[in-house]
Amino acid sequence: MRSCAWSGFYTAAQLHRWHQAIARRFSCRDFTAAPDMSQKSILHYAAARVCLPGVRIHLNGCDSSRLFFSLPFVPAIKGAAQYAALIADMNSPNARLHAGISGEALVLEATSLGLGTCWVAGTYRRSELNIPLTGREKMLAVIPFGVPADPAGASGRVRKPLRQLCRDDPAQWPLWAFNAAEAVRAAPSGLNRQPWRFSCTGNTMMLTSRRFGTLDDGIAVLHMECALADAQRAWQFGERARSVLVRSD
C-alpha cells in the first residue's frame, strides 16, 4: 500500500480553520469586488504552501467577461477580478487527486477570509491565462475568488441525503466516520454529481468513486482530513489506488 502525501502535511490549526469554513463555502458565480490587499497577501502566501507534490497554484488578476464563458443552464461568472490557476505535473503520482486537495485547501482558506470561490474546470478560455507550462504540466481548473454578491449563498446548497452515498448504514458507524462523511457531503463536485461512496467497517472507513483519483476525489479527501483534525488517524491507498482508507483508533 502506498503512503498518502497529505497525511500530516497540513497543521491542526489549518485543518480546524478550514473545517469551520466548510459550512460557509459555496460555488459563487457573482462577485461584487476584488479581495483587499490583506486578503490577497494571505492567499498568495497560502498558495505557495498548501500544494502537495506535483501541484502548483498561480494567482493573477482577470477580466471575468473575457476569461469565462457560460453554457446553457449554467450561470456565467460575473464580476471576478482575481483567479487561482490549478496546475499539475501529470508525471507526478496521483496528480489530479493532489490537485483537488491543494485547490480545495486554497478555497477553504479564501472562505475563512470571507471570500467567495468557484471551481471552474472547463468553461474558461486558456488563451486568456498566459501562464507558461513546463514538461507534462497541465491546467486542471481555474478558481475565481472575490467578495461574493450573496455572502449567505451556502444556504442554497443542494445535496443528496448521506444514505445515498453510503454502501452500508451510516447509523451504525462511529461518530468520527459519520462526521467525515458529512464534511464530504458539503463538498463541491463537477455538476454537483457527488460521485463519492463510503463504507465503514470497525475502525476503518473507505472512500471511493467510479474513477477514483479525480479533482472531486481530492476535494473529498481534504474535507475528510479537516473533519478528522482531532482524531488519531492513518491514511492509505486501497488496492490499485482505486480508493483511500482512513483508520481512526
C-alpha positions as CSV (number, residue, x, y, z in Angstrom):
1,M,0.0,0.0,0.0
2,R,1.4,3.4,-1.0
3,S,1.6,6.2,1.6
4,C,-0.6,9.3,1.3
5,A,1.2,12.6,0.8
6,W,-1.4,14.6,2.6
7,S,-1.1,12.6,5.8
8,G,0.5,15.1,8.3
9,F,1.1,17.7,5.6
10,Y,-1.3,20.3,7.0
11,T,-1.2,21.6,10.6
12,A,-4.1,21.1,13.0
13,A,-4.6,24.8,13.1
14,Q,-5.1,24.9,9.3
15,L,-7.5,21.9,9.3
16,H,-9.6,23.4,12.1
17,R,-9.8,26.8,10.3
18,W,-10.8,25.0,7.1
19,H,-13.3,22.7,8.8
20,Q,-15.1,25.8,10.2
21,A,-15.2,27.3,6.7
22,I,-16.8,24.2,5.1
23,A,-20.3,25.2,6.3
24,R,-19.9,28.7,4.6
25,R,-18.3,27.5,1.3
26,F,-20.5,27.6,-1.8
27,S,-20.0,27.9,-5.5
28,C,-20.1,31.7,-6.0
29,R,-20.6,32.9,-9.6
30,D,-21.4,36.5,-8.9
31,F,-18.8,38.8,-7.3
32,T,-19.0,42.4,-6.3
33,A,-15.4,43.3,-5.6
34,A,-11.9,42.0,-5.6
35,P,-10.1,40.9,-2.4
36,D,-8.4,43.6,-0.5
37,M,-4.6,43.8,-0.2
38,S,-4.5,41.9,3.1
39,Q,-6.7,39.1,1.7
40,K,-4.6,38.9,-1.5
41,S,-1.4,38.6,0.6
42,I,-2.7,35.8,2.7
43,L,-3.9,33.9,-0.3
44,H,-0.6,34.3,-2.1
45,Y,1.2,33.0,1.0
46,A,-1.2,30.1,1.2
47,A,-1.0,29.2,-2.5
48,A,2.8,28.7,-2.0
49,R,2.3,26.4,0.9
50,V,-0.8,24.3,0.5
51,C,0.4,22.5,-2.6
52,L,1.1,18.7,-2.4
53,P,3.8,17.2,-4.6
54,G,3.3,17.8,-8.3
55,V,1.0,20.7,-7.9
56,R,1.3,24.5,-8.1
57,I,-1.2,27.3,-7.9
58,H,-0.8,30.6,-9.8
59,L,-2.8,33.6,-8.7
60,N,-3.5,36.5,-11.0
61,G,-5.9,39.3,-12.0
62,C,-8.5,38.8,-14.7
63,D,-11.4,40.3,-16.6
64,S,-14.1,37.7,-15.9
65,S,-16.1,38.6,-19.1
66,R,-13.1,37.6,-21.2
67,L,-11.7,34.6,-19.1
68,F,-15.0,32.8,-18.5
69,F,-17.9,31.8,-20.8
70,S,-21.2,30.3,-19.9
71,L,-23.1,27.2,-21.1
72,P,-26.9,26.7,-21.3
73,F,-28.4,26.3,-17.8
74,V,-25.0,27.2,-16.2
75,P,-24.9,30.8,-14.8
76,A,-21.9,32.9,-16.1
77,I,-19.1,34.0,-13.8
78,K,-19.6,37.7,-13.2
79,G,-17.5,40.4,-11.6
80,A,-14.5,38.3,-10.8
81,A,-11.2,40.2,-10.9
82,Q,-8.9,37.5,-9.4
83,Y,-8.4,33.8,-10.1
84,A,-6.2,30.9,-9.0
85,A,-5.0,28.6,-11.7
86,L,-4.5,25.0,-10.6
87,I,-1.6,23.3,-12.4
88,A,-0.4,19.7,-12.0
89,D,2.6,17.8,-13.3
90,M,0.9,14.8,-14.9
91,N,4.1,12.7,-14.4
92,S,3.7,13.0,-10.7
93,P,1.8,10.2,-8.9
94,N,-1.8,11.0,-8.0
95,A,-1.5,14.4,-9.8
96,R,-5.3,15.0,-10.1
97,L,-6.0,13.8,-6.6
98,H,-3.3,16.0,-5.1
99,A,-4.5,19.0,-7.2
100,G,-8.0,18.6,-5.8
101,I,-6.7,18.5,-2.2
102,S,-4.4,21.5,-2.8
103,G,-7.0,23.6,-4.6
104,E,-9.7,23.0,-2.0
105,A,-7.2,24.0,0.7
106,L,-6.9,27.3,-1.0
107,V,-10.7,27.6,-1.5
108,L,-11.3,27.0,2.2
109,E,-8.6,29.5,3.1
110,A,-10.4,32.0,1.0
111,T,-13.7,31.1,2.6
112,S,-12.2,31.7,6.0
113,L,-11.4,35.2,4.9
114,G,-15.0,35.9,3.9
115,L,-14.4,35.5,0.1
116,G,-16.4,33.5,-2.4
117,T,-14.9,31.0,-4.8
118,C,-16.0,28.6,-7.6
119,W,-14.3,25.6,-9.1
120,V,-14.3,26.0,-13.0
121,A,-12.8,23.0,-14.8
122,G,-14.0,23.7,-18.4
123,T,-15.7,26.9,-19.1
124,Y,-12.7,29.2,-19.3
125,R,-10.5,30.4,-22.2
126,R,-7.0,29.1,-21.8
127,S,-5.8,31.7,-24.3
128,E,-6.5,34.4,-21.7
129,L,-4.3,32.9,-19.0
130,N,-0.8,33.3,-20.4
131,I,0.7,31.0,-17.8
132,P,3.8,29.1,-19.1
133,L,3.6,25.4,-18.5
134,T,6.7,23.1,-18.5
135,G,7.1,19.4,-19.3
136,R,3.9,17.4,-18.6
137,E,2.2,20.2,-16.7
138,K,-1.5,20.7,-17.3
139,M,-4.0,23.3,-16.3
140,L,-6.7,21.4,-14.4
141,A,-9.0,24.2,-13.2
142,V,-9.4,27.9,-12.6
143,I,-10.9,29.2,-9.4
144,P,-12.2,32.8,-9.4
145,F,-12.3,34.5,-6.0
146,G,-13.5,37.7,-4.6
147,V,-16.3,39.3,-2.5
148,P,-19.5,37.4,-3.1
149,A,-22.7,39.2,-4.1
150,D,-24.6,36.9,-1.7
151,P,-22.4,36.1,1.4
152,A,-25.1,33.7,2.6
153,G,-25.0,31.6,-0.6
154,A,-24.2,28.4,1.3
155,S,-27.9,28.4,2.5
156,G,-28.9,27.5,-1.1
157,R,-26.7,24.4,-1.4
158,V,-28.5,21.2,-2.5
159,R,-27.0,17.9,-1.5
160,K,-28.0,14.2,-1.6
161,P,-29.0,12.6,1.7
162,L,-26.0,10.9,3.3
163,R,-27.6,7.5,3.0
164,Q,-27.5,7.7,-0.8
165,L,-23.7,8.0,-0.7
166,C,-23.2,5.0,1.6
167,R,-22.7,1.3,0.9
168,D,-23.7,0.4,4.4
169,D,-25.8,2.0,7.1
170,P,-24.2,5.2,8.5
171,A,-26.3,4.9,11.6
172,Q,-24.1,2.0,12.6
173,W,-20.8,4.0,12.1
174,P,-18.7,5.5,14.8
175,L,-19.2,9.3,15.2
176,W,-15.8,10.2,13.6
177,A,-16.8,8.4,10.4
178,F,-20.2,10.0,10.3
179,N,-18.6,13.5,10.7
180,A,-16.1,12.8,8.0
181,A,-18.8,11.7,5.5
182,E,-20.9,14.8,6.4
183,A,-18.0,17.0,5.7
184,V,-17.6,15.4,2.2
185,R,-21.4,15.8,1.6
186,A,-20.9,19.5,1.8
187,A,-18.0,19.4,-0.8
188,P,-18.3,20.8,-4.3
189,S,-18.2,18.4,-7.3
190,G,-18.5,18.6,-11.0
191,L,-22.1,19.4,-11.9
192,N,-22.9,18.6,-8.3
193,R,-22.8,14.9,-9.0
194,Q,-21.4,14.0,-5.6
195,P,-19.7,10.9,-7.1
196,W,-18.3,9.5,-3.8
197,R,-19.3,6.4,-2.0
198,F,-18.4,5.5,1.6
199,S,-18.3,2.3,3.6
200,C,-17.1,1.7,7.2
201,T,-16.0,-1.5,8.9
202,G,-14.8,-1.4,12.5
203,N,-12.3,1.5,12.8
204,T,-11.7,1.8,9.0
205,M,-13.6,4.0,6.5
206,M,-13.3,3.7,2.7
207,L,-13.8,6.5,0.2
208,T,-14.2,5.5,-3.4
209,S,-15.8,6.7,-6.7
210,R,-16.3,5.3,-10.1
211,R,-12.9,6.6,-11.4
212,F,-11.1,7.3,-8.2
213,G,-8.2,9.9,-8.4
214,T,-10.1,12.9,-9.8
215,L,-10.2,16.5,-8.6
216,D,-13.5,15.7,-7.0
217,D,-11.9,12.9,-5.0
218,G,-9.1,15.2,-3.8
219,I,-11.7,17.7,-2.6
220,A,-13.5,15.0,-0.7
221,V,-10.2,13.8,0.9
222,L,-9.4,17.3,2.1
223,H,-12.9,17.7,3.7
224,M,-12.4,14.3,5.5
225,E,-9.0,15.3,6.7
226,C,-10.5,18.6,8.1
227,A,-13.2,16.7,9.9
228,L,-10.7,14.4,11.4
229,A,-8.2,17.1,12.6
230,D,-8.6,16.0,16.3
231,A,-8.6,12.2,15.7
232,Q,-5.7,9.8,15.6
233,R,-5.8,8.6,12.0
234,A,-3.8,6.8,9.4
235,W,-4.4,7.0,5.7
236,Q,-3.5,4.5,2.9
237,F,-4.5,3.8,-0.6
238,G,-6.7,0.8,-1.4
239,E,-5.9,-1.9,-3.9
240,R,-4.5,-0.5,-7.1
241,A,-5.1,3.0,-5.7
242,R,-8.9,2.8,-6.6
243,S,-9.8,4.1,-3.1
244,V,-8.4,5.5,0.1
245,L,-8.9,4.2,3.5
246,V,-8.6,6.1,6.8
247,R,-8.3,4.3,10.1
248,S,-9.1,6.0,13.4
249,D,-8.3,4.2,16.7
